[in-house]
Amino acid sequence: MANTPANQIRQLSIIIAITAVLILLPEFFLVLIGYEPDQNTFQMKVCGELIGQFDEKLFWRRKDVKPKFNCKPKKRCLKIMCLTDSVSVMYKGKGYPEILQKMLSSRIPMKNPIVFNGGVPGYTSYQGLKYFKTELLAYHPDIIVVCYGWNDHWQSGNGLPDKLQQARRKTSNIFPRTIGLINHLLFRIKQNNYSCVGPQESMRVSITDYEKNLREIIRIGQMARITIVLLTAPSLDGPQEWTATHRDYNRVVRKISKEKKLPIVDIVEEFHNREDLFIDPINDKCHYNWKGSEIIARTLFETILKIIDLKPSKHALAGTPILPPAFVLD
């Protein structure tokens, strides 16, 4: 048969028709059996539900919570951020940052201190790093208080760590069932491959990655001339299986503090046998109550006062950082 233009068009039409059938057939079959794609492939949930609202980069976030550093022109303010998880928001979104705010405002009103509560339930150091790097850094804080760990060593709901999680995707309008099934299978393959690595790797953030995340927060903060204060995570002693692991994560915080010569608030020993400092000491060994929050705030308050005692000279220009460059350590 001569390879005429008409034959070429016919051959091309056949190829297109076969391709269309091969594409449409799976979609038709999936419709026939009633398959519907999973609209929410993101499976890491807190207490059975996503906290706040969905976020494509951070997985979830507290709705409408952003820093409000209302510093007047030519008037400096001391901007402090507390980066942590649910421990700071157990009382209708409030906790030790709000107590710290009152203490600082009473003691050093001339510094115009403003404390932002950056606690988000369920957050790990992985999410905290992304939150700080992509959003909070732009507010140019003077001090950040960093406390993660609880959710880092929690078991992932689907066997994947935070860094490999697949956030929810919008289903394609073109062949939604076929595309949805392919995405689901690819996710399962990645999940199964990762589950062979080892038991610790089923944690949301391994202790190795936890240390890397903290060091990266510190590196970024110091590059921006921010003073970093580390805070270990207190707990109530008990028979829970995670006690030894939690202590290991706190040791990482102490090690980094010592190595980097960073201020640290480490009052774990003050909490370990104090049931009166926890909201539900029988069932919840990690969330401290308002009394516990006051102890955290008081210790942070004393630490921050020591920091700002190294204040610049009276002739420092308005608008310059409230903390002296000498305090930002390498």
C-alpha positions in Angstrom: 0.0 0.0 0.0 1.4 3.3 -1.0 2.3 5.7 1.8 0.1 8.4 0.5 -1.1 11.4 2.7 -4.5 9.7 2.9 -3.0 6.5 4.3 -0.8 8.5 6.8 -3.9 10.2 8.1 -5.7 6.9 8.3 -2.8 5.3 10.3 -2.6 8.3 12.6 -6.4 8.1 13.2 -6.1 4.4 14.1 -3.2 5.1 16.6 -5.2 7.9 18.2 -8.3 5.7 18.4 -6.4 2.9 20.0 -4.7 5.3 22.5 -8.1 6.8 23.4 -9.5 3.4 24.0 -6.6 2.3 26.2 -7.0 5.5 28.2 -10.8 5.5 28.4 -11.1 1.8 29.2 -9.6 1.9 32.7 -11.7 5.0 33.5 -14.8 3.2 32.3 -14.0 0.0 34.2 -13.4 2.0 37.4 -16.7 3.8 37.0 -18.4 0.4 36.4 -17.1 -1.1 39.6 -17.9 2.1 41.6 -14.3 3.1 42.4 -13.9 6.7 43.8 -10.4 8.1 44.3 -9.3 9.0 47.8 -9.7 12.8 48.1 -7.5 12.9 51.1 -4.3 10.9 50.7 -2.8 12.8 53.6 -3.2 10.3 56.5 -1.3 11.9 59.4 -4.0 13.1 61.6 -4.1 14.3 65.2 -6.8 12.8 67.4 -8.5 11.5 64.2 -8.8 14.8 62.5 -6.6 17.4 60.8 -5.9 20.3 63.2 -7.2 23.7 62.1 -7.1 24.0 58.3 -5.3 22.1 55.6 -2.0 23.6 54.4 -0.3 22.4 51.3 3.3 22.9 52.7 2.8 22.5 56.4 0.1 19.8 56.2 -2.1 21.8 58.6 -2.1 25.1 60.4 -4.0 27.1 63.0 -6.6 29.2 61.2 -6.0 32.9 61.0 -3.0 32.8 63.5 -0.2 35.2 62.5 2.3 37.4 64.4 1.1 40.9 65.1 4.2 42.9 65.8 2.7 46.4 65.8 5.9 48.3 66.3 5.5 52.0 65.8 7.8 53.9 63.5 11.1 54.8 65.1 10.1 52.8 68.2 11.8 49.5 68.7 10.0 46.5 70.1 11.3 43.2 71.4 9.8 40.6 69.1 9.7 37.1 70.6 8.4 33.9 69.0 7.6 30.6 70.8 7.8 27.8 68.2 6.3 24.6 69.6 3.4 22.2 69.4 0.1 21.9 71.4 1.7 22.4 74.8 1.4 26.2 74.4 -2.2 26.3 73.2 -4.2 24.0 75.6 -6.2 26.8 77.1 -8.3 28.1 74.1 -5.2 28.8 72.1 -3.2 30.2 75.0 -0.4 29.0 77.3 3.0 30.0 78.5 3.6 32.6 75.7 0.7 34.7 76.9 1.9 34.5 80.5 5.4 35.4 79.4 3.9 38.4 77.6 2.3 39.7 80.8 5.5 39.2 82.8 7.7 41.0 80.2 5.2 43.9 79.7 5.1 44.5 83.5 8.9 44.3 84.0 10.3 46.0 80.8 7.5 48.1 79.3 10.1 50.4 77.8 11.3 47.5 75.5 7.7 47.1 74.1 7.9 43.3 74.3 5.5 41.4 72.0 5.3 37.6 72.3 3.9 35.4 69.5 2.5 32.0 70.4 3.6 29.9 67.4 2.3 26.6 68.9 0.5 24.3 66.5 -1.0 21.0 67.8 0.7 18.0 66.2 3.7 19.9 64.9 7.1 18.3 64.7 10.5 19.9 64.2 10.1 19.2 60.5 6.9 21.3 60.3 8.4 23.9 62.7 11.4 24.3 60.5 9.3 24.9 57.4 6.9 27.2 59.3 9.9 29.3 60.6 11.7 29.3 57.3 8.8 30.1 54.9 6.7 32.4 57.1 7.9 33.5 60.5 11.4 34.5 59.5 9.9 37.4 57.5 8.7 39.0 60.7 12.3 39.5 61.9 12.0 38.3 65.5 14.6 39.2 68.0 14.3 36.0 70.0 12.8 32.6 69.2 12.1 29.9 71.8 12.2 26.5 70.2 10.5 23.4 71.8 9.7 20.3 69.7 10.0 16.6 70.3 6.7 15.2 71.4 5.3 14.7 68.0 8.7 13.9 66.5 9.0 10.6 68.2 5.3 9.8 67.8 4.6 6.9 65.4 3.4 7.9 61.9 -0.1 6.8 61.1 1.0 5.3 57.7 4.6 4.3 58.3 6.1 7.3 56.6 8.0 10.1 58.3 7.0 13.7 57.9 9.7 14.4 55.2 8.1 11.7 52.9 4.5 12.5 53.6 2.3 13.2 50.6 0.0 16.1 51.3 -3.6 16.1 49.9 -3.8 16.6 46.2 -6.7 17.9 44.1 -8.1 15.1 42.0 -7.6 15.7 38.2 -10.7 16.7 36.3 -9.4 14.6 33.4 -9.8 10.8 34.1 -10.0 11.5 37.9 -10.4 7.8 38.8 -7.5 6.6 36.8 -5.2 9.4 37.9 -6.4 8.9 41.5 -5.6 5.2 41.4 -2.2 5.8 40.0 -1.4 8.3 42.7 -2.7 5.9 45.4 -0.5 3.0 44.1 2.6 5.2 43.9 2.0 6.3 47.5 1.6 2.7 48.7 4.8 1.7 46.9 6.8 4.4 48.6 5.2 3.5 51.9 6.0 -0.2 51.6 9.6 0.5 50.5 10.2 2.8 53.5 8.7 0.4 56.0 11.6 -2.0 55.4 14.2 0.5 56.8 13.7 -0.1 60.5 11.4 0.4 63.5 12.7 3.9 64.5 12.0 5.1 61.0 8.3 4.7 61.5 8.5 7.7 63.8 7.3 11.0 62.3 10.8 12.4 62.7 13.8 10.1 63.6 16.1 11.3 66.3 18.8 11.9 63.6 16.4 14.1 61.6 15.2 15.8 64.8 18.8 17.0 65.5 19.2 18.1 61.8 16.0 20.1 62.0 16.9 21.9 65.2 20.4 22.7 63.9 18.9 24.1 60.7 16.5 26.3 62.7 19.5 27.6 64.7 21.6 28.1 61.5 18.9 30.1 59.8 18.1 32.1 62.9 21.7 33.0 63.6 22.2 34.0 60.0 19.3 36.5 60.5 20.9 37.7 63.8 18.2 36.1 65.9 18.8 34.9 69.4 17.7 31.3 69.9 16.6 29.9 73.3 16.1 26.1 73.5 13.4 24.5 75.7 13.4 20.9 76.7 10.0 19.2 76.8 8.9 18.2 80.4 6.9 15.1 81.0 5.3 13.2 83.9 7.1 9.9 84.8 5.1 6.7 84.4 5.1 3.3 82.8 4.6 4.6 79.2 6.8 3.0 76.6 7.9 6.3 75.1 9.7 7.6 78.3 13.2 6.4 77.3 12.8 7.7 73.7 11.6 11.1 75.0 14.6 11.4 77.2 16.8 10.7 74.2 15.2 13.6 72.3 15.7 15.9 75.2 19.4 14.9 75.4 19.7 16.1 71.8 18.5 19.5 72.9 21.0 19.7 75.7 23.8 18.6 73.5 23.1 21.2 70.9 22.8 23.9 73.6 26.1 23.0 75.0 27.8 22.7 71.7 26.4 26.0 70.3 26.5 27.8 73.7 22.8 28.6 73.4 20.5 29.6 76.3 18.4 26.7 77.4 15.4 26.3 79.7 15.7 22.8 81.1 13.3 22.1 83.9 12.4 18.6 83.1 13.4 17.4 86.6 10.9 19.9 88.1 8.0 18.3 86.3 8.8 14.6 86.2 7.0 13.6 89.5 4.6 16.6 89.8 1.1 15.4 88.9 -0.3 18.8 90.0 1.4 20.4 86.9 -0.5 18.4 84.3 -4.0 18.7 82.9 -4.8 15.0 83.0 -1.9 13.2 84.9 -3.6 9.8 84.5 -4.1 9.7 80.8 -1.8 12.5 79.5 1.8 12.8 80.7 2.8 15.6 78.3 0.3 18.5 78.4 1.0 20.6 81.5 -1.7 22.8 83.0 -1.8 26.5 83.6 0.3 26.1 86.8 2.9 24.2 84.7 2.7 26.9 82.0 3.4 29.6 84.7 6.6 27.7 85.7 7.7 27.5 82.0 6.9 31.2 81.5 8.7 32.3 84.7 11.9 30.4 83.7 11.8 31.9 80.2 11.2 35.3 81.7 14.3 35.1 83.8 16.3 33.8 80.8 15.2 36.6 78.5 16.0 39.2 81.2 19.5 37.9 81.3 19.7 38.1 77.5 18.5 41.7 77.2 20.8 42.9 80.0 23.5 42.8 77.3 21.8 45.7 75.7 23.3 48.1 73.1 24.4 51.6 74.1 21.9 54.5 74.5 23.2 55.9 71.3 22.1 52.9 69.2 20.0 54.0 66.2 16.3 53.6 66.4 15.2 50.6 64.4 18.4 48.6 65.0 18.1 45.2 66.5 17.3 45.3 70.2 19.8 42.5 70.9 23.5 43.2 70.5 25.4 41.4 67.7 27.8 40.0 70.3 25.1 37.7 71.6 24.5 36.0 68.3 26.9 33.1 68.5 28.4 31.0 65.8 
